[in-house]
């Protein structure tokens, strides 16, 4: 099937039909899945010559292929190349490389990339002023917790306020949602849900120390 696709691609070019990014994406996807990586490099050079530089989608396909075939050094090299080109790397791309590194046993490198992702997410989070549901003082959401599933005016609270409130009433159960207070678990201002999914994946490889590491980054320690 891939050979037929390549023949069709050449036929398009012979008829002076200029392939667009979608065409290249489709062909490169098929080549990567079949392990025909060498031909992919030719297509990337061709794209650059045509003034169509590869986008993050194409690089993601190639990263996935490298990781799947255990070519981790090439994957790391490609990731650095993406960074050097100034492309804005999204969480999905981080997910590909971190997952591949973990499965390939390159845990230290995966940890370094994971740290970069967490720091990046913290810096890119917009500042929002919210009200503490306990003391009613306003503060930046990065200084607040969402320790239970309460929403609205009760969603955020200072950690010290939550601790004081729990000490005064003698338990750690929210009277509204009846959920156990777990400060930091639902802090949505500092890291996206995608980062949480990656943290869980990496924590299976690193153990409890990685979870502690992620929590420390989220809280700016």
MDTraj code that builds the backbone (N, CA, C; nanometers):
import mdtraj as md
import numpy as np

residues = "UNK UNK UNK UNK UNK UNK UNK UNK UNK UNK UNK UNK UNK UNK UNK UNK UNK UNK UNK UNK UNK UNK UNK UNK UNK UNK UNK UNK UNK UNK UNK UNK UNK UNK UNK UNK UNK UNK UNK UNK UNK UNK UNK UNK UNK UNK UNK UNK UNK UNK UNK UNK UNK UNK UNK UNK UNK UNK UNK UNK UNK UNK UNK UNK UNK UNK UNK UNK UNK UNK UNK UNK UNK UNK UNK UNK UNK UNK UNK UNK UNK UNK UNK UNK UNK UNK UNK UNK UNK UNK UNK UNK UNK UNK UNK UNK UNK UNK UNK UNK UNK UNK UNK UNK UNK UNK UNK UNK UNK UNK UNK UNK UNK UNK UNK UNK UNK UNK UNK UNK UNK UNK UNK UNK UNK UNK UNK UNK UNK UNK UNK UNK UNK UNK UNK UNK UNK UNK UNK UNK UNK UNK UNK UNK UNK UNK UNK UNK UNK UNK UNK UNK UNK UNK UNK UNK UNK UNK UNK UNK UNK UNK UNK UNK UNK UNK UNK UNK UNK UNK UNK UNK UNK UNK UNK UNK UNK UNK UNK UNK UNK UNK UNK UNK UNK UNK UNK UNK UNK UNK UNK UNK UNK UNK UNK UNK UNK UNK UNK UNK UNK UNK UNK UNK UNK UNK UNK UNK UNK UNK UNK UNK UNK UNK UNK UNK UNK UNK UNK UNK UNK".split()
xyz = np.array([
    [0.0821, -0.1210, 0.0000],
    [0.0000, 0.0000, 0.0000],
    [0.0861, 0.1270, 0.0000],
    [0.1967, 0.1244, 0.0748],
    [0.2827, 0.2420, 0.0801],
    [0.3487, 0.2666, -0.0553],
    [0.3918, 0.1578, -0.1207],
    [0.4530, 0.1718, -0.2524],
    [0.3535, 0.2311, -0.3521],
    [0.2274, 0.1910, -0.3411],
    [0.1245, 0.2464, -0.4290],
    [0.1050, 0.3950, -0.4009],
    [0.1114, 0.4324, -0.2732],
    [0.0969, 0.5734, -0.2362],
    [0.2127, 0.6556, -0.2916],
    [0.3339, 0.5989, -0.2866],
    [0.4507, 0.6691, -0.3402],
    [0.4400, 0.6865, -0.4912],
    [0.3896, 0.5837, -0.5571],
    [0.3706, 0.5935, -0.7029],
    [0.2689, 0.7013, -0.7367],
    [0.1610, 0.7064, -0.6586],
    [0.0589, 0.8088, -0.6806],
    [0.1149, 0.9484, -0.6553],
    [0.2008, 0.9585, -0.5540],
    [0.2629, 1.0869, -0.5212],
    [0.3515, 1.1344, -0.6366],
    [0.4300, 1.0424, -0.6927],
    [0.5159, 1.0773, -0.8070],
    [0.4326, 1.1151, -0.9284],
    [0.3195, 1.0455, -0.9460],
    [0.2300, 1.0767, -1.0571],
    [0.1749, 1.2180, -1.0435],
    [0.1414, 1.2575, -0.9218],
    [0.0936, 1.3936, -0.8967],
    [0.1977, 1.4961, -0.9401],
    [0.3226, 1.4700, -0.9033],
    [0.4294, 1.5633, -0.9358],
    [0.4540, 1.5701, -1.0871],
    [0.4418, 1.4556, -1.1544],
    [0.4605, 1.4529, -1.2988],
    [0.3529, 1.5332, -1.3710],
    [0.2370, 1.5427, -1.3081],
    [0.1267, 1.6193, -1.3663],
    [0.1270, 1.7643, -1.3164],
    [0.2400, 1.8024, -1.2542],
    [0.2580, 1.9395, -1.2038],
    [0.1539, 1.9774, -1.0973],
    [0.1066, 1.8783, -1.0250],
    [0.0173, 1.9040, -0.9112],
    [0.1046, 1.9219, -0.7873],
    [0.1019, 2.0392, -0.7302],
    [0.1884, 2.0707, -0.6163],
    [0.1264, 2.0177, -0.4869],
    [0.1925, 1.9253, -0.4195],
    [0.1378, 1.8728, -0.2935],
    [0.1370, 1.9793, -0.1843],
    [0.0324, 1.9804, -0.1041],
    [0.0265, 2.0739, 0.0076],
    [0.0684, 2.0042, 0.1367],
    [0.0585, 2.0757, 0.2472],
    [0.1024, 2.0198, 0.3758],
    [0.0224, 1.8966, 0.4140],
    [-0.1073, 1.8967, 0.3829],
    [-0.1915, 1.7812, 0.4159],
    [-0.1447, 1.6581, 0.3395],
    [-0.1092, 1.6773, 0.2127],
    [-0.0603, 1.5653, 0.1323],
    [0.0675, 1.5081, 0.1923],
    [0.1595, 1.5968, 0.2265],
    [0.2846, 1.5508, 0.2880],
    [0.2576, 1.4819, 0.4219],
    [0.1699, 1.5385, 0.5031],
    [0.1382, 1.4783, 0.6327],
    [0.0876, 1.3353, 0.6155],
    [-0.0032, 1.3169, 0.5195],
    [-0.0633, 1.1852, 0.4970],
    [0.0419, 1.0837, 0.4541],
    [0.1267, 1.1245, 0.3605],
    [0.2299, 1.0336, 0.3099],
    [0.3333, 1.0023, 0.4173],
    [0.3763, 1.1038, 0.4897],
    [0.4772, 1.0829, 0.5945],
    [0.4216, 0.9964, 0.7066],
    [0.2947, 1.0122, 0.7374],
    [0.2310, 0.9289, 0.8392],
    [0.2386, 0.7816, 0.7998],
    [0.2039, 0.7525, 0.6753],
    [0.2100, 0.6143, 0.6284],
    [0.3508, 0.5590, 0.6279],
    [0.4465, 0.6398, 0.5852],
    [0.5858, 0.5959, 0.5822],
    [0.6399, 0.5685, 0.7224],
    [0.6045, 0.6555, 0.8161],
    [0.6503, 0.6363, 0.9546],
    [0.5935, 0.5087, 1.0142],
    [0.4668, 0.4829, 0.9891],
    [0.4032, 0.3627, 1.0436],
    [0.4630, 0.2352, 0.9859],
    [0.5170, 0.2444, 0.8644],
    [0.5784, 0.1273, 0.8003],
    [0.7293, 0.1208, 0.8224],
    [0.7827, 0.2166, 0.8948],
    [0.9251, 0.2157, 0.9221],
    [1.0127, 0.2630, 0.8082],
    [0.9541, 0.3301, 0.7100],
    [1.0312, 0.3778, 0.5944],
    [1.0836, 0.5188, 0.6240],
    [1.1646, 0.5299, 0.7278],
    [1.2083, 0.6596, 0.7775],
    [1.3014, 0.7303, 0.6796],
    [1.3867, 0.6539, 0.6112],
    [1.4848, 0.7156, 0.5217],
    [1.4177, 0.7999, 0.4140],
    [1.3044, 0.7537, 0.3632],
    [1.2350, 0.8285, 0.2592],
    [1.1704, 0.9545, 0.3162],
    [1.1378, 0.9494, 0.4466],
    [1.0766, 1.0659, 0.5099],
    [1.1716, 1.1847, 0.5057],
    [1.3019, 1.1606, 0.5305],
    [1.3994, 1.2692, 0.5283],
    [1.4044, 1.3353, 0.3914],
    [1.3902, 1.2554, 0.2854],
    [1.3885, 1.3112, 0.1509],
    [1.2679, 1.4025, 0.1310],
    [1.1549, 1.3593, 0.1856],
    [1.0342, 1.4403, 0.1731],
    [1.0462, 1.5712, 0.2516],
    [1.1110, 1.5643, 0.3686],
    [1.1303, 1.6858, 0.4484],
    [1.2182, 1.7862, 0.3749],
    [1.3250, 1.7359, 0.3108],
    [1.4112, 1.8245, 0.2316],
    [1.3337, 1.8838, 0.1133],
    [1.2489, 1.8012, 0.0553],
    [1.1674, 1.8479, -0.0575],
    [1.0712, 1.9571, -0.0134],
    [1.0126, 1.9401, 0.1047],
    [0.9208, 2.0412, 0.1573],
    [0.9924, 2.1743, 0.1779],
    [1.1117, 2.1681, 0.2343],
    [1.1879, 2.2910, 0.2577],
    [1.2227, 2.3595, 0.1263],
    [1.2596, 2.2781, 0.0268],
    [1.2929, 2.3345, -0.1041],
    [1.1722, 2.4026, -0.1678],
    [1.0533, 2.3542, -0.1375],
    [0.9305, 2.4117, -0.1934],
    [0.8792, 2.5289, -0.1097],
    [0.9512, 2.5619, -0.0034],
    [0.9051, 2.6699, 0.0834],
    [0.7934, 2.6289, 0.1755],
    [0.7845, 2.4974, 0.2049],
    [0.6838, 2.4447, 0.2957],
    [0.7533, 2.3747, 0.4118],
    [0.8070, 2.4491, 0.5065],
    [0.8796, 2.3855, 0.6170],
    [0.7888, 2.2929, 0.6967],
    [0.8410, 2.1805, 0.7423],
    [0.7607, 2.0859, 0.8206],
    [0.7015, 2.1524, 0.9443],
    [0.5783, 2.1152, 0.9759],
    [0.5146, 2.1704, 1.0947],
    [0.5263, 2.0727, 1.2106],
    [0.4677, 2.1091, 1.3236],
    [0.4795, 2.0276, 1.4443],
    [0.4108, 1.8923, 1.4287],
    [0.3080, 1.8865, 1.3454],
    [0.2380, 1.7594, 1.3224],
    [0.3327, 1.6583, 1.2588],
    [0.4041, 1.7015, 1.1553],
    [0.4978, 1.6123, 1.0866],
    [0.6114, 1.5709, 1.1795],
    [0.6647, 1.6658, 1.2544],
    [0.7705, 1.6315, 1.3489],
    [0.7197, 1.5336, 1.4552],
    [0.5944, 1.5490, 1.4958],
    [0.5362, 1.4571, 1.5929],
    [0.5273, 1.3158, 1.5384],
    [0.4905, 1.3028, 1.4112],
    [0.4846, 1.1710, 1.3471],
    [0.6222, 1.1059, 1.3448],
    [0.7225, 1.1861, 1.3132],
    [0.8587, 1.1342, 1.3055],
    [0.9116, 1.0980, 1.4444],
    [0.8811, 1.1809, 1.5433],
    [0.9215, 1.1489, 1.6807],
    [0.8611, 1.0177, 1.7273],
    [0.7338, 1.0007, 1.6972],
    [0.6642, 0.8778, 1.7361],
    [0.7284, 0.7561, 1.6700],
    [0.7639, 0.7695, 1.5432],
    [0.8267, 0.6585, 1.4716],
    [0.9628, 0.6249, 1.5322],
    [1.0417, 0.7266, 1.5644],
    [1.1727, 0.7039, 1.6261],
    [1.1571, 0.6306, 1.7595],
    [1.0640, 0.6790, 1.8412],
    [1.0439, 0.6190, 1.9735],
    [0.9929, 0.4755, 1.9620],
    [0.9006, 0.4543, 1.8688],
    [0.8430, 0.3203, 1.8508],
    [0.9492, 0.2199, 1.8085],
    [1.0444, 0.2649, 1.7264],
    [1.1499, 0.1760, 1.6779],
    [1.2766, 0.1825, 1.7627],
    [1.2657, 0.2438, 1.8818],
    [1.3752, 0.2500, 1.9792],
    [1.4956, 0.3305, 1.9311],
    [1.4745, 0.4222, 1.8360],
    [1.5820, 0.5112, 1.7925],
    [1.5777, 0.6374, 1.8792],
    [1.6081, 0.6197, 2.0082],
    [1.5875, 0.7272, 2.1044],
    [1.6857, 0.8434, 2.0859],
    [1.8092, 0.8128, 2.0472],
    [1.9060, 0.9203, 2.0237],
    [1.8607, 1.0099, 1.9076],
    [1.8058, 0.9479, 1.8045],
    [1.7559, 1.0253, 1.6909],
    [1.6341, 1.1064, 1.7322],
    [1.5514, 1.0485, 1.8214],
    [1.4336, 1.1205, 1.8699],
    [1.4750, 1.2433, 1.9503],
    [1.5738, 1.2258, 2.0374],
    [1.6239, 1.3382, 2.1180],
    [1.6846, 1.4449, 2.0283],
    [1.7621, 1.4011, 1.9272],
    [1.8223, 1.4952, 1.8341],
    [1.7176, 1.5739, 1.7570],
    [1.6110, 1.5058, 1.7144],
    [1.5037, 1.5729, 1.6420],
    [1.4316, 1.6716, 1.7324],
    [1.4104, 1.6330, 1.8582],
    [1.3428, 1.7220, 1.9530],
    [1.4242, 1.8496, 1.9729],
    [1.5559, 1.8354, 1.9857],
    [1.6424, 1.9529, 2.0005],
    [1.6371, 2.0397, 1.8748],
    [1.6280, 1.9746, 1.7591],
    [1.6176, 2.0483, 1.6336],
    [1.4898, 2.1310, 1.6288],
    [1.3804, 2.0722, 1.6776],
    [1.2526, 2.1444, 1.6819],
    [1.2648, 2.2679, 1.7708],
    [1.3303, 2.2500, 1.8858],
    [1.3499, 2.3617, 1.9787],
    [1.4341, 2.4707, 1.9135],
    [1.5424, 2.4300, 1.8477],
    [1.6328, 2.5260, 1.7840],
    [1.5635, 2.6045, 1.6728],
    [1.4654, 2.5425, 1.6080],
    [1.3933, 2.6098, 1.5006],
    [1.2916, 2.7112, 1.5533],
    [1.2717, 2.7112, 1.6844],
    [1.1815, 2.8088, 1.7444],
    [1.0346, 2.7729, 1.7358],
    [1.0046, 2.6471, 1.7011],
    [0.8642, 2.6051, 1.6985],
    [0.8096, 2.5972, 1.8405],
    [0.6840, 2.6357, 1.8562],
    [0.6206, 2.6301, 1.9875],
    [0.5762, 2.4870, 2.0151],
    [0.6484, 2.4191, 2.1016],
    [0.6219, 2.2781, 2.1288],
    [0.5030, 2.2658, 2.2232],
    [0.4038, 2.1881, 2.1814],
    [0.2847, 2.1701, 2.2642],
    [0.2996, 2.0474, 2.3539],
    [0.1992, 2.0271, 2.4399],
    [0.2049, 1.9180, 2.5363],
    [0.1973, 1.7827, 2.4668],
    [0.1282, 1.7771, 2.3529],
    [0.1176, 1.6508, 2.2809],
    [0.2551, 1.6032, 2.2344],
    [0.3387, 1.6964, 2.1886],
    [0.4723, 1.6604, 2.1433],
    [0.5577, 1.6152, 2.2611],
    [0.5464, 1.6869, 2.3746],
    [0.6158, 1.6422, 2.4955],
    [0.5713, 1.5018, 2.5349],
    [0.4424, 1.4764, 2.5211],
    [0.3869, 1.3469, 2.5580],
    [0.4509, 1.2350, 2.4765],
    [0.4694, 1.2585, 2.3469],
    [0.5290, 1.1582, 2.2587],
    [0.6709, 1.1246, 2.3031],
    [0.7535, 1.2280, 2.3222],
    [0.8942, 1.2057, 2.3524],
    [0.9138, 1.1495, 2.4934],
    [0.8365, 1.1981, 2.5907],
    [0.8502, 1.1486, 2.7276],
    [0.8044, 1.0038, 2.7377],
    [0.6951, 0.9719, 2.6717],
    [0.6450, 0.8339, 2.6713],
    [0.7481, 0.7405, 2.6087],
    [0.8067, 0.7814, 2.4956],
    [0.9058, 0.6978, 2.4296],
    [1.0309, 0.6789, 2.5131],
    [1.0751, 0.7849, 2.5791],
    [1.1950, 0.7761, 2.6620],
    [1.1729, 0.6855, 2.7823],
    [1.0552, 0.6957, 2.8424],
    [1.0245, 0.6105, 2.9581],
    [1.0214, 0.4633, 2.9179],
    [0.9545, 0.4349, 2.8083],
    [0.9458, 0.2960, 2.7618],
    [1.0817, 0.2425, 2.7194],
    [1.1694, 0.3330, 2.6764],
    [1.3029, 0.2909, 2.6342],
    [1.4057, 0.2920, 2.7459],
    [1.3631, 0.3233, 2.8675],
    [1.4533, 0.3202, 2.9817],
    [1.5399, 0.4431, 2.9991],
    [1.5140, 0.5484, 2.9214],
    [1.5932, 0.6717, 2.9338],
    [1.5243, 0.7642, 3.0342],
    [1.5201, 0.7221, 3.1581],
    [1.4390, 0.7897, 3.2594],
    [1.4934, 0.9273, 3.2973],
    [1.6259, 0.9408, 3.3023],
    [1.6834, 1.0690, 3.3412],
    [1.6490, 1.1774, 3.2394],
    [1.6607, 1.1432, 3.1116],
    [1.6265, 1.2400, 3.0071],
    [1.4784, 1.2720, 3.0107],
    [1.3964, 1.1701, 3.0348],
    [1.2516, 1.1924, 3.0449],
    [1.2194, 1.2862, 3.1599],
    [1.2894, 1.2701, 3.2724],
    [1.2675, 1.3558, 3.3883],
    [1.3036, 1.5006, 3.3569],
    [1.4128, 1.5199, 3.2840],
    [1.4549, 1.6558, 3.2490],
    [1.3516, 1.7234, 3.1589],
    [1.3011, 1.6505, 3.0603],
    [1.1996, 1.7066, 2.9718],
    [1.0702, 1.7334, 3.0469],
    [1.0382, 1.6433, 3.1398],
    [0.9171, 1.6611, 3.2195],
    [0.9272, 1.7866, 3.3047],
    [1.0448, 1.8121, 3.3620],
    [1.0664, 1.9331, 3.4418],
    [1.0490, 2.0570, 3.3545],
    [1.1045, 2.0532, 3.2332],
    [1.0895, 2.1662, 3.1418],
    [0.9438, 2.1932, 3.1103],
    [0.8671, 2.0861, 3.0932],
    [0.7248, 2.1005, 3.0629],
    [0.6492, 2.1645, 3.1777],
    [0.6770, 2.1190, 3.2998],
    [0.6081, 2.1738, 3.4165],
    [0.6411, 2.3215, 3.4359],
    [0.7669, 2.3562, 3.4205],
    [0.8082, 2.4962, 3.4349],
    [0.7441, 2.5808, 3.3263],
    [0.7396, 2.5281, 3.2045],
    [0.6782, 2.5989, 3.0925],
    [0.5308, 2.6230, 3.1186],
    [0.4612, 2.5226, 3.1697],
    [0.3188, 2.5368, 3.1979],
    [0.2938, 2.6402, 3.3065],
    [0.3803, 2.6400, 3.4085],
    [0.3646, 2.7372, 3.5169],
    [0.3820, 2.8798, 3.4652],
    [0.4839, 2.9002, 3.3802],
    [0.5125, 3.0352, 3.3297],
    [0.4071, 3.0840, 3.2330],
    [0.3439, 2.9904, 3.1596],
    [0.2472, 3.0308, 3.0577],
    [0.1057, 3.0479, 3.1120],
    [0.0840, 3.0114, 3.2384],
    [-0.0502, 3.0220, 3.2951],
    [-0.0871, 3.1680, 3.3186],
    [-0.2009, 3.2141, 3.2674],
    [-0.2412, 3.3525, 3.2881],
    [-0.2767, 3.3789, 3.4338],
    [-0.2469, 3.4997, 3.4809],
    [-0.2769, 3.5365, 3.6186],
    [-0.4246, 3.5718, 3.6316],
    [-0.4891, 3.5156, 3.7309],
    [-0.6308, 3.5420, 3.7551],
    [-0.6503, 3.5729, 3.9035],
    [-0.7270, 3.6763, 3.9335],
    [-0.7553, 3.7136, 4.0720],
    [-0.8840, 3.6469, 4.1162],
    [-0.8762, 3.5720, 4.2252],
    [-0.9931, 3.5010, 4.2769],
    [-1.0076, 3.5292, 4.4261],
    [-1.1215, 3.4918, 4.4805],
    [-1.1496, 3.5152, 4.6220],
    [-1.1408, 3.3854, 4.7001],
    [-1.0752, 3.3916, 4.8143],
    [-1.0674, 3.2755, 4.9025],
    [-1.2052, 3.2493, 4.9620],
    [-1.2511, 3.1258, 4.9519],
    [-1.3831, 3.0912, 5.0027],
    [-1.3920, 3.0851, 5.1540],
    [-1.2774, 3.1001, 5.2219],
    [-1.2774, 3.0937, 5.3684],
    [-1.2535, 3.2307, 5.4301],
    [-1.1442, 3.2971, 5.3939],
    [-1.1155, 3.4290, 5.4516],
    [-1.1715, 3.5422, 5.3662],
    [-1.2127, 3.5112, 5.2426],
    [-1.2746, 3.6067, 5.1485],
    [-1.1786, 3.7155, 5.0997],
    [-1.0483, 3.6971, 5.1223],
    [-0.9507, 3.7896, 5.0654],
    [-0.9241, 3.7517, 4.9196],
    [-0.8948, 3.8513, 4.8360],
    [-0.8624, 3.8244, 4.6965],
    [-0.7121, 3.8016, 4.6811],
    [-0.6776, 3.7149, 4.5870],
    [-0.5370, 3.6831, 4.5655],
    [-0.5240, 3.6201, 4.4260],
    [-0.3983, 3.6040, 4.3781],
    [-0.3765, 3.5356, 4.2511],
    [-0.4116, 3.3884, 4.2653],
    [-0.4676, 3.3316, 4.1590],
    [-0.5092, 3.1914, 4.1662],
    [-0.3907, 3.0973, 4.1889],
    [-0.2688, 3.1406, 4.1492],
    [-0.1512, 3.0570, 4.1713],
    [-0.1177, 3.0427, 4.3193],
    [-0.1722, 3.1337, 4.4021],
    [-0.1497, 3.1267, 4.5463],
    [-0.2640, 3.0564, 4.6181],
    [-0.3578, 3.0043, 4.5415],
    [-0.4758, 2.9392, 4.5989],
    [-0.4744, 2.7894, 4.5707],
    [-0.5629, 2.7189, 4.6388],
    [-0.5850, 2.5771, 4.6164],
    [-0.7310, 2.5548, 4.5791],
    [-0.7563, 2.4449, 4.5091],
    [-0.8928, 2.3973, 4.4872],
    [-0.8978, 2.2580, 4.5484],
    [-0.9091, 2.2516, 4.6800],
    [-0.8846, 2.1262, 4.7522],
    [-0.9981, 2.0251, 4.7490],
    [-1.1130, 2.0617, 4.6918],
    [-1.2251, 1.9678, 4.6838],
    [-1.3022, 1.9978, 4.5558],
    [-1.4215, 1.9417, 4.5418],
    [-1.4974, 1.9606, 4.4182],
    [-1.5979, 2.0748, 4.4271],
    [-1.5911, 2.1559, 4.5320],
    [-1.6783, 2.2725, 4.5418],
    [-1.6460, 2.3706, 4.4292],
    [-1.7454, 2.4428, 4.3816],
    [-1.7255, 2.5354, 4.2710],
    [-1.7783, 2.6731, 4.3091],
    [-1.7752, 2.7636, 4.2121],
    [-1.8243, 2.8990, 4.2369],
    [-1.7384, 2.9741, 4.3360],
    [-1.8014, 3.0438, 4.4291],
    [-1.7284, 3.1251, 4.5267],
    [-1.6520, 3.0409, 4.6282],
    [-1.6790, 2.9095, 4.6309],
    [-1.6114, 2.8210, 4.7263],
    [-1.5024, 2.7358, 4.6617],
    [-1.4725, 2.7639, 4.5346],
    [-1.3766, 2.6791, 4.4635],
    [-1.2347, 2.6969, 4.5149],
    [-1.1963, 2.8219, 4.5426],
    [-1.0571, 2.8494, 4.5794],
    [-1.0439, 2.8820, 4.7275],
    [-0.9262, 2.8503, 4.7826],
    [-0.8960, 2.8845, 4.9215],
    [-0.7453, 2.8798, 4.9415],
    [-0.6976, 2.9656, 5.0305],
    [-0.5559, 2.9588, 5.0672],
    [-0.5288, 2.8289, 5.1421],
    [-0.4106, 2.7725, 5.1216],
    [-0.3748, 2.6487, 5.1905],
    [-0.3797, 2.6659, 5.3413],
    [-0.3270, 2.7807, 5.3900],
    [-0.3282, 2.8042, 5.5345],
    [-0.4706, 2.8144, 5.5877],
    [-0.5605, 2.8724, 5.5057],
    [-0.7008, 2.8830, 5.5482],
    [-0.7657, 2.7455, 5.5570],
    [-0.7352, 2.6593, 5.4600],
    [-0.7901, 2.5235, 5.4617],
    [-0.7404, 2.4479, 5.5839],
    [-0.6108, 2.4601, 5.6120],
    [-0.5541, 2.3909, 5.7284],
    [-0.6155, 2.4412, 5.8581],
    [-0.6321, 2.5737, 5.8696],
    [-0.6905, 2.6304, 5.9908],
    [-0.8362, 2.5867, 6.0067],
    [-0.9089, 2.5873, 5.8942],
    [-1.0498, 2.5479, 5.8964],
    [-1.0646, 2.4021, 5.9403],
    [-0.9775, 2.3144, 5.8878],
    [-0.9838, 2.1726, 5.9236],
    [-0.9492, 2.1511, 6.0705],
    [-0.8522, 2.2270, 6.1210],
    [-0.8139, 2.2143, 6.2621],
    [-0.9263, 2.2597, 6.3537],
    [-0.9952, 2.3671, 6.3141],
    [-1.1027, 2.4202, 6.3982],
    [-1.2230, 2.3270, 6.4053],
    [-1.2573, 2.2626, 6.2933],
    [-1.3772, 2.1772, 6.2932],
    [-1.3456, 2.0304, 6.3212],
    [-1.2168, 1.9965, 6.3248],
    [-1.1776, 1.8635, 6.3704],
    [-1.1832, 1.7537, 6.2658],
    [-1.2020, 1.7872, 6.1376],
    [-1.1963, 1.6845, 6.0335],
    [-1.1526, 1.7493, 5.9025],
    [-1.1353, 1.6671, 5.8003],
    [-1.0875, 1.7173, 5.6708],
    [-1.1889, 1.6904, 5.5599],
    [-1.3165, 1.6935, 5.5940],
    [-1.4234, 1.6694, 5.4966],
    [-1.4952, 1.8011, 5.4666],
    [-1.5137, 1.8300, 5.3368],
    [-1.5889, 1.9491, 5.2989],
    [-1.7352, 1.9333, 5.3389],
    [-1.7907, 2.0347, 5.4061],
    [-1.9302, 2.0277, 5.4491],
    [-2.0273, 2.0432, 5.3322],
    [-1.9774, 2.0969, 5.2208],
    [-2.0640, 2.1213, 5.1050],
    [-2.0667, 2.0006, 5.0111],
    [-1.9492, 1.9619, 4.9605],
    [-1.9442, 1.8507, 4.8636],
    [-1.9163, 1.7167, 4.9289],
    [-1.8881, 1.7163, 5.0598],
    [-1.8615, 1.5946, 5.1355],
    [-1.7395, 1.5177, 5.0836],
    [-1.6458, 1.5902, 5.0254],
    [-1.5244, 1.5276, 4.9738],
    [-1.4080, 1.5602, 5.0651],
    [-1.3127, 1.4662, 5.0724],
    [-1.1936, 1.4864, 5.1542],
    [-1.1099, 1.5990, 5.0971],
    [-1.0682, 1.6943, 5.1834],
    [-0.9811, 1.8019, 5.1398],
    [-0.8445, 1.7434, 5.1030],
    [-0.7966, 1.7733, 4.9832],
    [-0.6634, 1.7321, 4.9403],
    [-0.5963, 1.8501, 4.8731],
    [-0.5406, 1.9442, 4.9498],
    [-0.4784, 2.0644, 4.8931],
    [-0.3761, 2.0307, 4.7863],
    [-0.3854, 2.0993, 4.6751],
    [-0.2899, 2.0810, 4.5667],
    [-0.3378, 1.9875, 4.4585],
    [-0.4319, 1.8964, 4.4915],
    [-0.4747, 1.7974, 4.3940],
    [-0.5481, 1.8597, 4.2775],
    [-0.6284, 1.9626, 4.3051],
    [-0.7078, 2.0230, 4.1989],
    [-0.6653, 2.1659, 4.1688],
    [-0.5372, 2.1957, 4.1875],
    [-0.4875, 2.3295, 4.1564],
    [-0.4800, 2.3444, 4.0051],
    [-0.5844, 2.4011, 3.9454],
    [-0.5950, 2.4057, 3.7994],
    [-0.5218, 2.5235, 3.7386],
    [-0.4707, 2.6151, 3.8206],
    [-0.4093, 2.7349, 3.7647],
    [-0.2674, 2.7115, 3.7170],
    [-0.2014, 2.6106, 3.7715],
    [-0.0585, 2.5990, 3.7465],
    [-0.0186, 2.4935, 3.6454],
    [-0.1105, 2.4034, 3.6081],
    [-0.0716, 2.2965, 3.5171],
    [-0.1940, 2.2392, 3.4503],
    [-0.1831, 2.2028, 3.3245],
    [-0.2966, 2.1535, 3.2490],
    [-0.3232, 2.0073, 3.2785],
    [-0.4421, 1.9603, 3.2370],
    [-0.4763, 1.8201, 3.2569],
    [-0.3817, 1.7284, 3.1804],
    [-0.3310, 1.7758, 3.0664],
    [-0.2365, 1.6946, 2.9916],
    [-0.1096, 1.6730, 3.0716],
    [-0.0688, 1.7732, 3.1467],
    [0.0515, 1.7568, 3.2283],
    [0.0279, 1.6527, 3.3368],
    [-0.0924, 1.6516, 3.3920],
    [-0.1235, 1.5514, 3.4935],
    [-0.1139, 1.4114, 3.4354],
    [-0.1647, 1.3921, 3.3137],
    [-0.1613, 1.2594, 3.2532],
    [-0.0184, 1.2151, 3.2291],
    [0.0676, 1.3099, 3.1897],
    [0.2081, 1.2773, 3.1696],
    [0.2744, 1.2468, 3.3030],
    [0.2397, 1.3243, 3.4050],
    [0.2991, 1.3007, 3.5374],
    [0.2646, 1.1616, 3.5875],
    [0.1401, 1.1190, 3.5668],
    [0.1001, 0.9852, 3.6088],
    [0.1818, 0.8794, 3.5354],
    [0.1983, 0.8995, 3.4048],
    [0.2729, 0.8033, 3.3248],
    [0.4171, 0.7945, 3.3708],
    [0.4790, 0.9095, 3.3931],
    [0.6188, 0.9102, 3.4357],
    [0.6321, 0.8573, 3.5779],
    [0.5329, 0.8845, 3.6632],
    [0.5416, 0.8405, 3.8024],
    [0.5423, 0.6886, 3.8127],
    [0.4778, 0.6195, 3.7169],
    [0.4827, 0.4743, 3.7173],
    [0.6261, 0.4247, 3.6970],
    [0.7065, 0.5052, 3.6256],
    [0.8440, 0.4671, 3.6000],
    [0.9363, 0.5093, 3.7137],
    [0.9089, 0.6294, 3.7717],
    [0.9985, 0.6840, 3.8733],
    [0.9556, 0.6475, 4.0152],
    [0.8288, 0.6153, 4.0320],
    [0.7786, 0.5865, 4.1649],
    [0.7354, 0.7125, 4.2368],
    [0.7248, 0.7053, 4.3669],
    [0.6721, 0.8156, 4.4471],
    [0.7563, 0.9411, 4.4352],
    [0.8864, 0.9260, 4.4129],
    [0.9745, 1.0432, 4.4056],
    [0.9351, 1.1348, 4.2920],
    [0.8840, 1.0800, 4.1814],
    [0.8456, 1.1630, 4.0682],
    [0.7190, 1.2409, 4.0996],
    [0.6245, 1.1787, 4.1703],
    [0.5027, 1.2487, 4.2088],
    [0.5353, 1.3649, 4.3003],
    [0.6263, 1.3401, 4.3956],
    [0.6696, 1.4462, 4.4860],
    [0.7369, 1.5573, 4.4085],
    [0.8183, 1.5183, 4.3101],
    [0.8877, 1.6170, 4.2256],
    [0.7867, 1.7041, 4.1521],
    [0.6852, 1.6420, 4.0913],
    [0.5842, 1.7183, 4.0175],
    [0.5069, 1.8122, 4.1079],
    [0.4749, 1.7655, 4.2290],
    [0.4010, 1.8493, 4.3225],
    [0.4848, 1.9694, 4.3640],
    [0.6155, 1.9490, 4.3818],
    [0.7036, 2.0573, 4.4219],
    [0.7120, 2.1637, 4.3133],
    [0.7188, 2.1221, 4.1865],
    [0.7243, 2.2169, 4.0758],
    [0.5952, 2.2973, 4.0688],
    [0.4801, 2.2290, 4.0843],
    [0.3519, 2.2967, 4.0722],
    [0.3356, 2.4044, 4.1782],
    [0.3924, 2.3803, 4.2958],
    [0.3751, 2.4760, 4.4037],
    [0.4922, 2.5724, 4.4159],
    [0.5812, 2.5696, 4.3177],
    [0.6883, 2.6689, 4.3117],
    [0.7953, 2.6534, 4.4152],
    [0.8107, 2.5288, 4.4678],
    [0.9116, 2.5072, 4.5708],
    [1.0493, 2.4930, 4.5068],
])
top = md.Topology()
chain = top.add_chain()
for i, resn in enumerate(residues, 1):
    res = top.add_residue(resn, chain, resSeq=i)
    for name in ("N", "CA", "C"):
        top.add_atom(name, md.element.get_by_symbol(name[0]), res)
traj = md.Trajectory(xyz[None], top)
